[in-house]
């Protein structure tokens, strides 16, 4: 994963937590936790997909 990808994920997580800190709604922390979990899941999925060996590495 490139540094720009990591910074983008960190920006999403930081944004979700900052909005939850403002406390505009009673469920802000719930939404922030859900957002963080979704971002971490997609980061893990993209990282796993990018590092996976190609099934067709026999020269086809």
Secondary structure, DSSP 8 states (H G I E B T S, - for coil): --HHHHHHHHHHHHHHHHHHHHT-STTHHHHHHHHHHHHHHHHHHHHHHHHS--TTTT--
